[in-house]
Amino acid sequence: MFAARILIAGGLLATAFAVSAKPAAAPAGPAPKDLVQARQAGMVMAASTLNLLKGASANGTPLKNLAFPAGGLAKWAASSPALFAESTRQVPSRALPAIWTNKADFAAKAKAFADAARALADAARAEDKAAFDAALASTAASCKGCHDSYQAPPPKAG
Ligand code: HEC
């Protein structure tokens, strides 16, 4: 009985030791290819959202009804630079290597987008048509401003 208890206690100790001796697993982050897929999907949705906002505004939709998609675009603008992690450089994509050699300029282009999209969401909430139209133009310009330097042209259809 006593011997059995010692055995059990020893077994528990050994287990506890095995558990604590295991090196702490590194926190699993997303794989680089998943970051690339996420940013490409987000970009497509950003384009869809921008088109929706342009069309709805031209059709006279109350701007307050556009605050939700405009706010989503602003959230995307603020968070998307993180998806251009250095680890994604080796994954085939249309992201140009200059992103990681001109980091400050890429960040400035991303900030221009974030500022424009934030102004768009603010204007929608305020039902301010002039500010909304101006922010639509500056948001579209910020997309092009970044793509001109940092996005490779689409592969030619063969
Ligand atoms: C700070 C830079 C930057 C800004 C701002 C930016 N983009 Fe992009 N975008 C990129 C880069 C770089 C790629 C290529 C990414 C890749 O292939 O992984 C891209 C890719 C895309 C794609 C192609 C996605 C696919 O199918 O692979 C679309 C569409 C797109 N962007 C739309 C937009 C729109 C619309 C805006 C503005 C509302 C915008 N982008 C703002 C840098 C930017």
Boltz pocket constraint, residues with backbone or C-beta under 6 A from the ligand:
constraints:
  - pocket:
      binder: B
      contacts: [[A, 36], [A, 39], [A, 40], [A, 41], [A, 43], [A, 44], [A, 46], [A, 47], [A, 48], [A, 50], [A, 93], [A, 94], [A, 95], [A, 96], [A, 106], [A, 109], [A, 110], [A, 113], [A, 139], [A, 140], [A, 142], [A, 143], [A, 144], [A, 146], [A, 147], [A, 150], [A, 151], [A, 152]]
      max_distance: 6.0
